[in-house]
Structures are given as C-alpha cells and as structure tokens.
C-alpha cells in the first residue's frame, strides 16, 4: 500500500513526540526529577527528525497529515499509559482525524 510508509513514520513520530512531551508533563505536573527532561528532549529531536523522513513536497502538508495520527496515538497513550479508557466521542474524533490524514496523504499523491 502506498500510504503504509508515511503512516509508519507518522506513528513512530507520534510515539516520540508523546513520550517527549510526557517527560515534561511528568517533571512539571507529576513532580518527577528534572532528569526526565534529558530523554524527553532526545525523544522530541527524534520526533522532528522522523517528520523530515516523510516524502512530501511541503512541510505544512506533512504536518497536517501527521496531526490526525498524533490525535489517535494520544488516545492510545491515554488508554495504555494513563489507564483512562477513551470515550466513544474520543474514538469518533480520533477516527475522523485519521480519515482526514488519509485524505491529505492520498490527495497529495494524486496531485
């Protein structure tokens, strides 16, 4: 499938971004050690690097498509890492975001 490679990169980028942002959350909101910032910053650097690996003519289009994947990955984080089951509204919104990302990715390939 032509969209498989960018989707895989987006999923990895989302995991890296969420992990990096969570490190800051843990430090500021959960009282964790400032040492959490070191892997957090590294993770955010990996996230930024991964987004440059997507074959897109324009950064804005790559970021827009990524947004849908990020929303869905965040809901997965909510469930798996924080123990909060997403509501049906969370799932509906996440599904709409993924659909939007797919439209952007597919449309950018057809011109």
N, C-alpha and C positions, 0 to 999 in steps of 0.2 A: 504494500500500500504506500502510495506516495507521501501520505501525511505521517507515516509511522516515525520517521527520523526526527522531524521537528517536534512531534508530540513527546517523544522520549527525552529529547533535550529539555523541553519545557517542564516535564515532570521532575527531572533532576534539578533544574534551576529552581523550581518551586520549593523542593525539599531543602536546597541550600539556603534559599532566602528565608524560609520559615525558621529553619534552625538558627540562622544568624540573628534574625530579629528576636527569636525566643531567648537567645543568650542575653540580649539587652533587657528584655522583659524580666528575665529571672534576676538579673542584677538590680534593676530599679524597682521592680514590683514585688519580687519574692525575697529580697534581701540576700541574694547569693553573693559570693565573692566577686570582686571586680575581675578576677582571673577568668571568669566566664566570658569576658569581652574578647579575649585572645582567640579562642576558637570561633566566636561569633563573627569577628572581623574577617577571619580567614574564610569562613563559610560565605559571607557576603561577597568577598572577592571571587570565589568560585562561581557564585550565582551570576555576577556581572560577566565573567569570562564565558560562561555557558551561553548566555544570551547572544554573544557575538558569534557563536557557532551555528546559529540558525541561518539558513540560506534565504535571506530576504533582501529585497532591493532597498528598503527603507527601515531605519531603526524604529520609527513610530509604529509601523505595521507589525513588526516583530513583537514590540512591547504590547500592543493592543491584543494580539492573539494570545500572548503569554498570560495576560490578565485573566482570561477565562480559566486557564489551567491552574493559575495561582489560587483563585477563589475555591475551586474544587479541592485542591491539595490542602488548603487551610481548613476546610471542613473535615478532611481526613485527619488532620493534626488535632482538631478539636475532639474528635472521637477517640483516636488511638492514644494520643499523648495526654490529653486532659480529662478523659473519661466522660465527656459530655456527648450524648448521642445527638446527632443533628436532627432537627425537626423536619417535618415534611416541607416546610417553607424553605429551610436551608437547602434541602435536596432539590427542590424545584428551582430555586435560584441558581444553585451550582450547575444543574443540568442546562439551564438557559445560557449560562456563561460558557460552558463547554461547546454548546451548539454555536454560539457566536464566534468562538475561537476557530471552530472548524470551518465556518463560513468564510472568515477572514483568510485562513490558510488556503482553503481550496480556491477562493476567488483570486488570490494573489498569484496563483499558478496558471490561471486561465487568461489573465490579462483583462 
